[in-house]
Amino acid sequence: MPTSFANYDGLPIGVAAIDADLVVRGWNATLAHWSRTSASEACGRRLPELFPTFDRTRFERRLKCVFDHGQSVVLSATMTECFLPLRQTSGRPLLHRVRLSPAAHAEAGDADRLALLTVEDVTHTIDQLQSLRDERRRLCATEASLRQQQTVLEATNTAVTEARRRAEFANRAKSAFLANMSHEIRTPLTAINGFAQIVCDYSDDPFVLDAGQRVLRNGEHLLSVVNDILDLSKSEAGRLQIDQQPCDPRASVESVVETLEAQATGKGLAVWSRCDPKTPHVVADSMRLRQVLLNLVGNAIKFTATGSSEVKTRPCEDGVEFAVVDTGSGGPADK
């Protein structure tokens, strides 16, 4: 082995010197470690002796190119794997790149030409490339999944938009129907209440007067229910208006009790009011207040079998406190 070849022992790549007869003239420590063949075992022997699967014909063609033209050549992966079955310390096959380059043996002169065979460990580089390929496949799969989810989301958004459009159309149709029906019911009901009022004003017969008053009270109650329906449609359409004016809470309570008295009497119940004389006037929408009280007292009568229902008012820090008290068992828990 040339004395100068010892300089290659410290390199992290494998280096061998080969003459035209394929005889090994130099074999550095790195290549000895990878091939499990020491320099003393390799030097002086021909490559076909060291590697039984060595493809001599193909290698000699490339070696001739190196000697004749002074050009470096890189051996193909298939050729490299056949004649250099190198392994890492862990035993894993070494992925390597082999290059043949022209070199002169300074001690022997130009006649004794040598080629340098260099082996570079590219295992880490290839592993990184494989990792990049795996990551690319993973990203492609993720991208495909995201595209599929986007398609599903767009379809869902389209369905939600269509459902919202239909719901809004149905809501508008319902509101229009309620408004129209409320108007159609309220018009003849107003006429009935008007004739009941005429009967009350011009009749002296106690029975007819009582009957007229009952018709009038219940007609007004029914009219308030119709107004509630109309208000519901307005509220859903965002057009409900509150008319706040000074009003007397006691008068609202008395009106409600008077309206629902016939309903309570029909069930054998008593309904009355108990308003604190100090109950102040307040600023409120008297019609909405009456509707709320009608609902509360109406439910009290509805869910009371025997006894009575009472509406109370008293002044409080925020204005007026209303309370509806009855002797019933109350409404169902789920309602």
NUPA-702573 format. One record per residue: residue in three letters; z, x, y of N, C-alpha, C in turn. Coordinates in steps of 0.2 Angstrom, whole numbers, padded with zeros to 4 digits, always signed. Layout:
N
ALAZXYZXYZXY...
//
This chain:
335
MET+0000+0004-0006+0000+0000+0000+0000+0004+0006PRO-0004+0003+0011-0005+0007+0017+0002+0007+0020THR+0004+0013+0023+0010+0014+0026+0011+0009+0032SER+0006+0008+0036+0006+0004+0042+0007-0003+0040PHE+0006-0005+0034+0007-0012+0032+0014-0014+0032ALA+0018-0010+0032+0026-0011+0032+0027-0015+0038ASN+0023-0014+0043+0024-0018+0050+0024-0025+0049TYR+0020-0028+0044+0019-0035+0043+0025-0038+0039ASP+0030-0034+0037+0035-0037+0033+0040-0042+0037GLY+0040-0040+0044+0045-0044+0048+0041-0050+0051LEU+0035-0052+0049+0032-0058+0052+0034-0064+0048PRO+0034-0070+0051+0036-0076+0048+0030-0079+0044ILE+0024-0075+0044+0018-0078+0040+0017-0073+0034GLY+0014-0075+0029+0012-0071+0023+0006-0067+0025VAL+0006-0060+0023+0000-0056+0024-0001-0052+0018ALA-0008-0052+0016-0010-0047+0011-0016-0044+0013ALA-0017-0037+0010-0023-0034+0012-0027-0033+0005ILE-0033-0035+0005-0038-0035+0000-0044-0031+0001ASP-0046-0027-0004-0052-0024-0003-0058-0028-0006ALA-0064-0025-0006-0070-0028-0008-0070-0030-0016ASP-0066-0026-0020-0066-0028-0027-0060-0033-0028LEU-0057-0036-0023-0052-0041-0024-0045-0038-0026VAL-0045-0031-0025-0038-0028-0027-0034-0028-0021VAL-0027-0030-0023-0022-0031-0018-0020-0024-0015ARG-0020-0022-0009-0018-0016-0006-0012-0017-0002GLY-0010-0023+0000-0004-0024+0003-0001-0031+0002TRP+0005-0032+0003+0008-0038+0001+0015-0039+0005ASN+0016-0042+0010+0022-0042+0014+0027-0046+0011ALA+0033-0045+0014+0039-0048+0011+0039-0056+0011THR+0036-0059+0017+0036-0066+0017+0032-0069+0011LEU+0026-0066+0010+0021-0068+0005+0025-0067-0002ALA+0028-0062-0003+0032-0060-0009+0037-0066-0010HIS+0041-0068-0005+0046-0073-0006+0042-0080-0007TRP+0037-0082-0004+0034-0088-0006+0031-0088-0013SER+0028-0083-0015+0024-0082-0021+0028-0081-0027ARG+0035-0079-0026+0039-0076-0031+0036-0070-0034THR+0032-0066-0031+0029-0060-0033+0030-0055-0029SER+0034-0049-0031+0035-0044-0026+0029-0040-0025ALA+0030-0036-0019+0024-0031-0017+0023-0026-0023SER+0028-0024-0026+0026-0019-0032+0022-0022-0037GLU+0024-0029-0038+0020-0032-0044+0013-0034-0042ALA+0012-0035-0035+0005-0038-0033+0001-0032-0031CYS+0003-0027-0028-0001-0021-0026-0004-0018-0032GLY-0011-0016-0031-0015-0013-0037-0018-0018-0042ARG-0016-0024-0041-0019-0029-0046-0024-0033-0042ARG-0028-0036-0046-0034-0040-0043-0031-0047-0043LEU-0034-0051-0038-0032-0058-0037-0032-0062-0043PRO-0038-0062-0047-0039-0066-0053-0033-0065-0058GLU-0030-0059-0058-0025-0057-0062-0018-0061-0060LEU-0017-0061-0053-0011-0064-0051-0011-0072-0051PHE-0017-0074-0050-0018-0082-0050-0024-0084-0055PRO-0022-0086-0061-0027-0088-0066-0032-0093-0063THR-0030-0098-0059-0034-0103-0057-0039-0101-0051PHE-0038-0095-0049-0042-0092-0044-0050-0093-0044ASP-0053-0096-0039-0060-0098-0039-0063-0092-0036ARG-0065-0087-0040-0068-0080-0038-0074-0081-0034THR-0079-0085-0037-0086-0086-0034-0085-0088-0027ARG-0082-0093-0025-0081-0096-0019-0078-0091-0014PHE-0072-0088-0017-0068-0083-0013-0073-0077-0011GLU-0077-0074-0016-0081-0068-0014-0086-0070-0009ARG-0089-0076-0009-0094-0078-0004-0090-0077+0003ARG-0084-0080+0004-0081-0079+0010-0079-0072+0012LEU-0077-0069+0007-0075-0062+0008-0081-0057+0010LYS-0087-0059+0007-0093-0055+0009-0095-0057+0017CYS-0093-0063+0019-0095-0065+0026-0090-0061+0030VAL-0084-0060+0028-0080-0056+0032-0082-0049+0033PHE-0084-0046+0027-0086-0039+0027-0092-0037+0031ASP-0097-0042+0029-0104-0041+0032-0105-0043+0039HIS-0101-0048+0041-0102-0050+0048-0096-0049+0053GLY-0091-0047+0050-0085-0046+0054-0082-0052+0057GLN-0083-0058+0053-0080-0064+0056-0074-0066+0052SER-0070-0070+0055-0064-0073+0051-0066-0080+0049VAL-0063-0081+0043-0065-0088+0040-0058-0091+0038VAL-0058-0098+0038-0052-0101+0036-0054-0105+0029LEU-0050-0103+0024-0051-0106+0017-0049-0114+0017SER-0053-0117+0013-0052-0125+0013-0045-0126+0009ALA-0043-0132+0010-0036-0133+0007-0037-0134+0000THR-0042-0136-0003-0043-0136-0010-0043-0129-0013MET-0047-0125-0010-0047-0118-0013-0040-0114-0012THR-0037-0116-0007-0030-0112-0005-0025-0115-0011GLU-0025-0121-0012-0020-0124-0017-0022-0121-0024CYS-0028-0119-0026-0029-0117-0032-0027-0110-0034PHE-0028-0105-0029-0026-0098-0030-0019-0096-0027LEU-0016-0100-0023-0010-0098-0020-0005-0104-0020PRO-0002-0105-0026+0003-0110-0028+0009-0108-0025LEU+0010-0108-0018+0016-0105-0015+0021-0111-0015ARG+0028-0109-0014+0033-0114-0014+0038-0112-0009GLN+0042-0117-0006+0047-0115-0001+0053-0113-0006THR+0059-0111-0002+0065-0109-0006+0068-0115-0009SER+0067-0121-0007+0069-0127-0010+0065-0129-0016GLY+0059-0126-0017+0055-0128-0023+0050-0132-0021ARG+0050-0135-0015+0044-0139-0013+0038-0135-0012PRO+0032-0138-0014+0026-0134-0013+0025-0133-0006LEU+0022-0127-0004+0021-0125+0003+0014-0127+0005LEU+0014-0131+0011+0008-0133+0014+0006-0127+0018HIS+0000-0124+0017-0001-0118+0021-0009-0118+0022ARG-0010-0114+0027-0017-0112+0030-0018-0105+0029VAL-0024-0103+0025-0026-0097+0024-0032-0094+0028ARG-0031-0089+0031-0037-0086+0034-0039-0079+0032LEU-0045-0077+0031-0047-0071+0030-0050-0067+0036SER-0048-0061+0038-0050-0058+0044-0052-0051+0042PRO-0057-0048+0045-0058-0041+0044-0053-0036+0047ALA-0051-0031+0043-0047-0026+0045-0049-0019+0042ALA-0047-0013+0046-0049-0007+0044-0043-0003+0041HIS-0044+0000+0036-0038+0004+0033-0038+0011+0037ALA-0034+0012+0041-0035+0018+0046-0034+0024+0042GLU-0030+0024+0036-0028+0030+0033-0034+0032+0028ALA-0038+0027+0026-0044+0029+0021-0050+0029+0025GLY-0051+0027+0031-0058+0028+0034-0061+0021+0034ASP-0067+0021+0037-0071+0015+0037-0074+0013+0031ALA-0075+0018+0026-0078+0016+0020-0074+0012+0016ASP-0067+0013+0016-0063+0009+0012-0061+0003+0016ARG-0065-0002+0016-0064-0008+0021-0059-0013+0017LEU-0055-0016+0022-0050-0021+0019-0051-0028+0023ALA-0049-0033+0020-0048-0039+0023-0041-0042+0023LEU-0039-0044+0029-0032-0047+0029-0032-0054+0027LEU-0028-0056+0022-0027-0063+0020-0020-0065+0023THR-0021-0070+0028-0014-0072+0031-0013-0079+0029VAL-0007-0081+0028-0005-0087+0025+0001-0090+0030GLU-0001-0095+0033+0004-0099+0038+0007-0105+0035ASP+0013-0106+0036+0017-0112+0033+0016-0117+0038VAL+0012-0122+0036+0011-0128+0041+0014-0134+0038THR+0019-0133+0034+0022-0139+0031+0026-0144+0036HIS+0029-0140+0041+0032-0144+0046+0027-0148+0051THR+0022-0144+0052+0017-0148+0056+0014-0154+0053ILE+0012-0153+0046+0009-0158+0042+0014-0164+0042ASP+0021-0162+0041+0026-0167+0040+0026-0171+0047GLN+0026-0168+0052+0026-0171+0059+0020-0176+0060LEU+0014-0173+0057+0008-0177+0058+0009-0184+0053GLN+0012-0183+0047+0013-0188+0043+0018-0193+0046SER+0023-0191+0049+0028-0195+0053+0024-0199+0058LEU+0020-0195+0062+0016-0199+0067+0012-0204+0065ARG+0008-0203+0059+0004-0208+0056+0008-0214+0053ASP+0014-0212+0050+0019-0218+0048+0021-0222+0054GLU+0023-0218+0060+0025-0222+0066+0019-0226+0068ARG+0013-0223+0068+0007-0227+0071+0006-0233+0067ARG+0007-0233+0060+0006-0239+0056+0012-0244+0057ARG+0018-0241+0058+0023-0246+0060+0022-0249+0066LEU+0020-0245+0071+0018-0248+0078+0013-0254+0077CYS+0008-0252+0073+0002-0257+0072+0005-0263+0069ALA+0009-0262+0064+0012-0268+0061+0016-0272+0066THR+0020-0269+0070+0024-0272+0075+0020-0276+0080GLU+0014-0272+0082+0010-0275+0087+0006-0282+0084ALA+0005-0281+0077+0002-0287+0074+0007-0293+0074SER+0013-0291+0072+0018-0296+0072+0019-0299+0079LEU+0019-0295+0084+0020-0298+0091+0015-0302+0093ARG+0008-0300+0091+0003-0305+0092+0003-0311+0089GLN+0006-0311+0082+0007-0317+0079+0012-0321+0082GLN+0018-0318+0084+0023-0322+0087+0021-0325+0094GLN+0016-0321+0098+0014-0323+0104+0009-0329+0103THR+0005-0329+0097+0001-0335+0096+0005-0341+0094VAL+0011-0340+0090+0015-0346+0089+0019-0348+0095LEU+0021-0343+0099+0024-0345+0106+0020-0349+0110GLU+0013-0347+0111+0009-0351+0115+0007-0358+0112ALA+0007-0358+0106+0006-0365+0103+0012-0369+0104THR+0018-0366+0103+0024-0370+0105+0025-0372+0112ASN+0023-0368+0117+0023-0369+0124+0018-0375+0125THR+0012-0375+0122+0007-0380+0123+0010-0387+0120ALA+0013-0386+0114+0016-0392+0112+0022-0395+0116VAL+0026-0390+0119+0031-0393+0123+0029-0396+0130THR+0023-0392+0132+0020-0395+0138+0017-0402+0137GLU+0014-0403+0132+0011-0409+0130+0017-0415+0129ALA+0022-0412+0126+0028-0417+0124+0031-0419+0131ARG+0032-0414+0136+0035-0415+0142+0030-0420+0146ARG+0024-0419+0146+0019-0423+0149+0020-0431+0147ARG+0020-0431+0140+0020-0438+0137+0027-0441+0139ALA+0033-0437+0139+0039-0440+0141+0039-0442+0148GLU+0036-0438+0152+0036-0440+0159+0032-0446+0160PHE+0026-0447+0157+0022-0453+0157+0026-0459+0155ALA+0029-0458+0149+0033-0464+0146+0039-0466+0151ASN+0042-0461+0154+0048-0462+0159+0045-0466+0165ARG+0039-0464+0167+0036-0467+0173+0034-0474+0171ALA+0032-0475+0165+0030-0482+0163+0036-0486+0162LYS+0041-0483+0159+0048-0487+0158+0050-0489+0165SER+0050-0484+0170+0053-0486+0176+0049-0491+0180ALA+0042-0491+0179+0038-0496+0182+0039-0503+0179PHE+0040-0503+0172+0042-0509+0169+0048-0512+0171LEU+0053-0508+0171+0060-0510+0173+0060-0513+0180ALA+0056-0510+0185+0056-0512+0192+0052-0519+0192ASN+0046-0519+0188+0043-0525+0188+0047-0531+0185MET+0050-0530+0180+0054-0535+0176+0060-0537+0180SER+0063-0532+0184+0069-0534+0188+0066-0539+0194HIS+0061-0537+0196+0058-0541+0202+0056-0548+0199GLU+0053-0548+0193+0051-0555+0190+0057-0559+0189ILE+0063-0556+0187+0069-0560+0185+0073-0562+0191ARG+0073-0557+0196+0077-0558+0202+0074-0564+0206THR+0068-0564+0206+0065-0570+0211+0067-0577+0209PRO+0066-0579+0202+0068-0585+0200+0076-0586+0201LEU+0079-0580+0199+0087-0581+0199+0089-0582+0206THR+0086-0579+0211+0088-0580+0218+0087-0587+0220ALA+0082-0590+0217+0081-0598+0218+0086-0602+0215ILE+0088-0600+0209+0093-0604+0206+0100-0603+0209ASN+0102-0597+0212+0108-0597+0216+0107-0601+0222GLY+0101-0601+0225+0101-0605+0231+0102-0612+0230PHE+0099-0615+0225+0100-0622+0223+0107-0623+0221ALA+0110-0618+0218+0118-0619+0216+0122-0620+0223GLN+0120-0615+0227+0124-0615+0234+0123-0622+0237ILE+0117-0625+0237+0115-0631+0240+0120-0637+0237VAL+0120-0637+0230+0124-0641+0227+0131-0641+0229CYS+0134-0635+0230+0141-0634+0232+0142-0636+0239ASP+0137-0635+0243+0138-0637+0250+0137-0645+0251TYR+0134-0648+0247+0132-0655+0249+0135-0660+0244SER+0139-0658+0239+0142-0662+0234+0149-0663+0235ASP+0152-0669+0234+0159-0671+0235+0162-0672+0228ASP+0158-0672+0223+0161-0674+0216+0164-0667+0214PRO+0171-0668+0212+0174-0661+0210+0171-0658+0204PHE+0169-0662+0199+0166-0659+0193+0159-0656+0195VAL+0155-0659+0199+0148-0656+0201+0150-0650+0205LEU+0155-0650+0209+0156-0644+0214+0159-0638+0209ASP+0163-0640+0204+0165-0634+0200+0160-0631+0196ALA+0155-0636+0193+0150-0634+0189+0145-0629+0194GLY+0144-0632+0200+0139-0628+0204+0142-0621+0206GLN+0149-0621+0207+0152-0614+0209+0151-0610+0203ARG+0152-0612+0197+0152-0608+0191+0145-0605+0190VAL+0140-0610+0191+0133-0608+0191+0131-0602+0196LEU+0134-0603+0202+0133-0598+0207+0136-0592+0206ARG+0142-0592+0203+0146-0586+0202+0142-0582+0196ASN+0141-0585+0191+0137-0582+0185+0130-0580+0187GLY+0127-0584+0191+0120-0582+0194+0121-0575+0198GLU+0126-0575+0202+0127-0569+0206+0129-0563+0201HIS+0133-0564+0196+0134-0559+0191+0128-0556+0188LEU+0124-0561+0186+0117-0559+0182+0113-0556+0187LEU+0113-0558+0193+0109-0554+0198+0111-0547+0199SER+0118-0546+0199+0120-0539+0200+0118-0535+0194VAL+0118-0538+0188+0115-0534+0182+0108-0532+0183VAL+0104-0537+0185+0097-0535+0186+0097-0530+0192ASN+0101-0530+0197+0101-0525+0202+0103-0518+0198ASP+0107-0518+0194+0109-0512+0190+0103-0509+0186ILE+0099-0513+0183+0094-0511+0180+0089-0508+0184LEU+0088-0511+0190+0083-0509+0195+0086-0502+0198ASP+0092-0502+0199+0095-0495+0201+0094-0490+0196LEU+0095-0491+0190+0094-0486+0185+0087-0483+0185SER+0082-0488+0186+0075-0485+0186+0074-0481+0192LYS+0077-0483+0198+0077-0479+0204+0080-0472+0203SER+0086-0473+0200+0089-0466+0199+0085-0461+0195GLU+0082-0464+0189+0078-0459+0185+0072-0457+0189ALA+0070-0461+0193+0064-0459+0197+0066-0455+0203GLY+0073-0454+0204+0075-0450+0210+0074-0453+0217ARG+0074-0460+0217+0073-0464+0223+0079-0468+0224LEU+0085-0467+0221+0091-0471+0222+0094-0469+0229GLN+0095-0474+0233+0098-0472+0240+0105-0475+0240ILE+0110-0472+0243+0117-0474+0244+0118-0476+0252ASP+0120-0482+0253+0121-0485+0259+0128-0485+0261GLN+0131-0480+0264+0138-0479+0266+0139-0483+0272GLN+0144-0488+0272+0146-0491+0278+0153-0493+0277PRO+0157-0494+0283+0164-0496+0282+0164-0503+0278CYS+0169-0503+0273+0170-0509+0269+0177-0510+0267ASP+0179-0516+0265+0185-0518+0263+0186-0518+0256PRO+0189-0513+0253+0190-0513+0245+0193-0519+0242ARG+0198-0522+0246+0201-0528+0243+0196-0534+0243ALA+0191-0534+0248+0186-0540+0247+0182-0538+0241SER+0180-0532+0240+0176-0531+0234+0179-0533+0228VAL+0186-0531+0227+0190-0533+0221+0190-0541+0220GLU+0191-0544+0226+0192-0551+0225+0185-0554+0223SER+0179-0552+0226+0173-0554+0224+0171-0553+0217VAL+0174-0547+0214+0172-0546+0207+0177-0551+0203VAL+0183-0551+0204+0187-0556+0200+0184-0563+0200GLU+0182-0565+0206+0179-0572+0207+0173-0573+0203THR+0169-0567+0202+0163-0568+0199+0164-0568+0191LEU+0169-0564+0189+0170-0564+0182+0175-0569+0179GLU+0178-0573+0184+0183-0578+0182+0181-0582+0176ALA+0174-0585+0177+0172-0590+0172+0171-0586+0165GLN+0169-0580+0165+0168-0576+0159+0175-0576+0156ALA+0180-0574+0159+0187-0573+0157+0190-0580+0154THR+0189-0585+0158+0191-0592+0156+0188-0594+0150GLY+0181-0592+0149+0178-0594+0143+0181-0591+0137LYS+0184-0585+0137+0187-0582+0132+0195-0584+0131GLY+0197-0588+0136+0204-0590+0136+0209-0584+0139LEU+0206-0580+0143+0209-0575+0146+0210-0576+0154ALA+0215-0573+0157+0217-0573+0164+0214-0567+0167VAL+0211-0567+0173+0209-0561+0177+0211-0562+0184TRP+0215-0557+0186+0217-0558+0193+0217-0551+0197SER+0218-0551+0203+0219-0545+0207+0226-0544+0210ARG+0228-0537+0211+0234-0536+0214+0232-0530+0219CYS+0231-0532+0225+0229-0526+0230+0235-0525+0235ASP+0237-0519+0235+0242-0517+0240+0240-0519+0247PRO+0244-0522+0251+0242-0524+0258+0240-0518+0262LYS+0243-0512+0260+0241-0506+0264+0235-0503+0262THR+0231-0506+0258+0225-0503+0256+0220-0503+0262PRO+0218-0497+0264+0214-0496+0270+0207-0497+0269HIS+0203-0498+0274+0196-0499+0274+0193-0492+0273VAL+0187-0491+0269+0184-0485+0268+0177-0485+0269VAL+0174-0479+0270+0167-0479+0271+0164-0478+0264ALA+0160-0482+0262+0157-0482+0255+0151-0487+0255ASP+0147-0487+0249+0142-0491+0248+0145-0497+0244SER+0146-0503+0248+0150-0508+0245+0146-0511+0239MET+0140-0511+0239+0136-0514+0233+0137-0510+0227ARG+0137-0503+0228+0138-0499+0222+0145-0499+0219LEU+0150-0500+0224+0157-0501+0222+0158-0507+0218ARG+0155-0512+0221+0156-0519+0217+0153-0518+0210GLN+0147-0515+0209+0144-0514+0203+0149-0510+0198VAL+0152-0505+0201+0156-0501+0196+0162-0505+0194LEU+0165-0509+0199+0171-0513+0197+0168-0519+0192LEU+0162-0521+0193+0160-0526+0188+0159-0524+0181ASN+0157-0517+0181+0157-0514+0174+0163-0513+0171LEU+0168-0511+0175+0175-0509+0172+0178-0516+0170VAL+0178-0520+0175+0182-0527+0173+0178-0531+0168GLY+0172-0530+0168+0168-0534+0163+0169-0531+0156ASN+0170-0524+0155+0172-0521+0149+0179-0523+0147ALA+0184-0523+0152+0190-0525+0150+0191-0532+0147ILE+0187-0537+0150+0187-0544+0147+0183-0543+0140LYS+0178-0539+0140+0174-0539+0133+0179-0537+0128PHE+0183-0532+0129+0187-0529+0123+0194-0531+0123THR+0195-0537+0126+0202-0540+0126+0201-0547+0123ALA+0205-0548+0117+0205-0554+0113+0210-0559+0116THR+0216-0557+0118+0221-0562+0121+0224-0558+0127GLY+0227-0562+0131+0230-0559+0137+0227-0560+0143SER+0226-0554+0147+0224-0554+0154+0221-0547+0155SER+0217-0547+0161+0214-0541+0164+0216-0541+0171GLU+0218-0536+0174+0220-0535+0181+0217-0529+0185VAL+0215-0531+0191+0212-0525+0195+0217-0524+0201LYS+0219-0517+0201+0224-0515+0206+0221-0510+0211THR+0223-0511+0217+0221-0506+0222+0228-0503+0226ARG+0227-0497+0228+0233-0494+0232+0230-0488+0236PRO+0233-0487+0241+0231-0481+0245+0233-0475+0242CYS+0229-0469+0243+0231-0463+0240+0228-0458+0245GLU+0230-0451+0243+0228-0446+0248+0221-0445+0249ASP+0216-0447+0244+0209-0446+0246+0206-0453+0248GLY+0210-0458+0249+0207-0465+0251+0210-0470+0247VAL+0207-0473+0242+0209-0479+0239+0209-0477+0231GLU+0214-0479+0227+0214-0479+0220+0213-0486+0217PHE+0208-0486+0212+0207-0492+0209+0210-0492+0202ALA+0212-0497+0199+0215-0497+0192+0213-0503+0189VAL+0210-0503+0183+0209-0509+0179+0214-0509+0173VAL+0218-0514+0172+0223-0514+0167+0222-0520+0163ASP+0222-0520+0156+0221-0526+0152+0226-0525+0146THR+0226-0531+0142+0230-0531+0136+0227-0530+0130GLY+0220-0528+0130+0216-0527+0124+0217-0520+0121SER+0214-0520+0115+0215-0513+0111+0210-0508+0114GLY+0205-0510+0118+0201-0505+0121+0194-0505+0117GLY+0189-0501+0119+0183-0501+0116+0183-0496+0110PRO+0177-0496+0106+0177-0492+0100+0177-0485+0103ALA+0180-0480+0098+0181-0473+0100+0174-0470+0101ASP+0169-0472+0097+0162-0469+0098+0158-0471+0104LYS+0161-0476+0108+0158-0478+0114+0162-0477+0120
//
